[in-house]
Amino acid sequence: MHDHDRGLGFDLATLRSRRAALGLFGGAGLAILTGCATPADPTPTTSPTTNPTTATTGAAGQLTEIPEETAGPYPGDGSNGPNVLDDSGIVRGDIRPSFGEASGVADGVPLRIELTVVEADTGAALAGAAVYLWHCDRDGGYSLYSDGVTDQNYLRGVQVADDAGKLAFTSIFPAAYAGRWPHAHFEVYAGLADATSAGSPVITSQLALPEDVCAAVYATDGYRSSEGNLASTSLESDNVFSDGWESQLAEVTGDLTGYVATLTVAV
């Protein structure tokens, strides 16, 4: 059973000072590695018609920083058991298949997750920032942890932001499991080296998915168990998003042949 991502003491023991880490983004030595930017993976048939969501504007024109959230009990980053971040193959755009010695593939409605990583104070793109993203499968299970998929590592991957701060993952729409609003987890790192060498993330947060799209997906075959779970929770009652989700709610376009979720991540 899931522990509803309450943290349970699984948060990283220490987090790098966000402002200190941001200084690394501007360093001349932080170059984007060839082949690690936004992938050329197959894209859902329906493309986004709008730009990525703009983070909330605060005082003096600053963007509201994405909230710090629990990594939950299934991070796979070494803070609670398995660590895939130092595995060969973790840097990839298409996170549907497992990699290495694992061979499973996560089935579900196609979802492309597009993130734009920016500096909260200025809105400047954070080229070279690395993002580790993971979420559950359509049955609500997390690879490496949940019964039946402990031998899989799908729906986990790392990408590096391009000159515009953009990166993307080709995935499937996650389930709604008991006690949690549909979501994806992510950690932002100063660069790829930090992400793949047990470095500390600049921030750990979560992305929420809009209710109308979730309802449409969960009415399809393979997601039926998510219908009741979605109906029994809300953003207002969710233990992660209840204190405010404006900067975490992705904008989603497309249809059941392929959705695109976009979010600006201000750090």
N, C-alpha and C positions, 0 to 999 in steps of 0.2 A: 504494500500500500504506500501511496505517496504521503509525505509529511508536509504537503502543501507549501513547500518552499519557505518555511518559517525560519530558515537559517540553521537552527538547532546546533549552534556553535560551529557551523561549517564555514562561516565567513573567513576570509583570509586574515591571518593573525595581525598583519600590518599592511597598510596601504601607503604607497608613496604619496608624499604631499602633492596634491593636484597641481598647485602652482609651480612647484619645483620641477615636476615632470614636464609641464608645458614648456619650460625653458628649453628642454631637449628638442622639441618639435622644430624650433627655429634654427637649430644648429646646422651649419653648412654641411656637416658630415652625414646628415640624415637624408639619404637619397632613397628614392623608390627603387626596389629591386626588380629587375626585369622578370616579367612573368607573374608577379605577385599583385598586380593592380586588378582593377575590375575585370573579371574573367570573360572569356568569349564563349561561355557555356551556352547551351540551347536556352533561348528565352521563350517564356510563355507566348502564345499566339497573340494575346492582347497586350499592347504596350501602354505604359502610363500616359495619360493625357494632360497631366499637370506636373509641376515641379515638386521636388521633395518638400515635405511639410517644413515650414519655418518655425524654429523654436520660439517660444514666447519671449517677447521683448520686455525687459525690465527697466529699471531706472537708468537714466543717462544713456539710453540706447543699447544697453547690454542685453545679451540673450540670457534667458534663464537656463542655468546649468541643468543637465539631465540629472535626476535624483539618484543618489547612491542607494542601491538596493541589495538585498541578500543574493548571493550566488545560488542559494538553495542547496539541497542535499545531494545534487547530482551534477556537479560542475565538470568533472573529468579534467581538472586543471592541477591535480596533485594536492589540493587543499583538503580533499576528503576521498582518499583512496586513489583510484586510477588517474593517470596523467597522460593525456594524448598529445599535449602541446609539444613534447619533445620527440614525437613519433614522425618518422619520414612519411609524408603524404598528408599531413594535417593542413598544409597550406594549399587550399583548393577552393574553387568557386562553386562547384557542384557538390553539395554535401549529402545528396540522396544515397549514394552507395557507401558501404563501409570500405575501408582501405587496409593495406597491409595483408595480414593473413586472414582477415575477415572478408566475407563475400556477400553479405546480405544487402538488400536495397530497400529503402523505405518507400512504400507506396502511398499515394494520396493525391489530392487535388494539387496541381502545380502552384507553387508560390515562389516568386522572386523577391528577395528582401534587399532593398537598396538603401544604404545609409550614407549620409554626408556628415563627416566629422569636422567640426569647426571649433575655433577658440571662442569661448563664451563672451569675453570682454570686447572682442573686436569683430567677431563674425568671420575672421580669416580662416581659410581652408587649412586643415592640418595635414598637409601632404606627408606621406610616410607613416602616419599612424596605423597601427595594426589592430584589428578587431577579431576577437575569438567569439563566435556565436554558436549557440546550441539550443535545442528545444526538443520536446517529446515527439513521438510518432503519432500516427492517427489512432492508435490504441491507448495513448496516454503513457506509454512506456519510454523510459530514457535509456539509450544504449549504454552499455557498461555496467548498469545498475539494476534495471528492472527485470523481473522474472521473464525468461524466454529470450532476452536480448542482451544478456551479460557478455555474450561472445561477439557482439556487434559494436561498431563505433560510428555508425552513421549519424547524420544530422548534427555533426560537429565539424567546424572548419575555421580557418584563419584566412583573412584577406588583408591587403595593404591598400591604404587610400592613395588615389592618384593625385595629380597636381591640384585638382578641384576639391579634394577631400572625399571623393566618392569611392565606394566599393560595393560589391554585391555578392549575394549568395543565391544559387539556384537550389530550391528545397521543395518541401511539401507543406501543406497547411497543417499546423499542429492540432491535436485534439484539445477538447476541454475535459479535464479530469476533475474529480470531486474536490471542491473547495477552492479552486483557482480559476480566475478569468483566463481565457486563451492568451498566450504570451510566448515570447522568446527571450532567452537570456543573452547577454553579451558583456564582454570585458574589453575595454579600450586600453591599449598599451602605447607607450611612446614610440615604439618601432618593432619591427619583426624580431629583432634579436631579443628584446625583452619578452615578447610573447612566447618564444620557443625555447627560452633558457631559464624558466622558473623566476622570471622577473615579476615585480609587483605591478598590477594594473593601475592606470591612472584613475579609473573608475569602473565599477561594476553596476550594471543597471538592467532593466527589462523593458521590452517593447510590448505594448498592448495592441490587440487587434479589434477592429470595430464590430459591434454587435450584429449589424445587418448582414455583413459578409459572413461572419461566423454562422449565423442562422442558415444562410443559403448553403454553405459547405456541409454543415452537419445534417442536412436533410438528404444527403446523398449516401449511396451504399458505402459501407466501410467506416462511417462516422456516426452511426445511429446512437451509440452509447454516449456521444457528446451532447446530444440534444437535451437530455434531462439535466446534465451537469451545467450546461449553459443557462438553462432556465432557473436553476437553483442558486445562482450567484449573480453578482453585478460588479461593475467597476467601483461602485460606492461601498460595497461590502467586502471586496477582495482585500486580503491582508497586506498586499503590496501596494495596490493602486488607490486604496481608499483615501489616502492623504493628499491626492492630487495626481492626475495623469495627463494633464494638458500637453506636456512636453514629451510624453511617452506613447501617446496614441498615434499609431501609424495611419497614414492616408493610404487607402487601398483602392485600386482600380482594376478593371478586368471582369472576368466571368469565370464560370466553372471550368472552362478550357485552360485557364491560366490567370492567376492574379499577380499583381505587383504591389508590394507594400513599401512605402517610402517614409523615411524619417530623418530629420536633421538632429544630430547628436552634438549638443554644445557642451564642451568640457572645460 
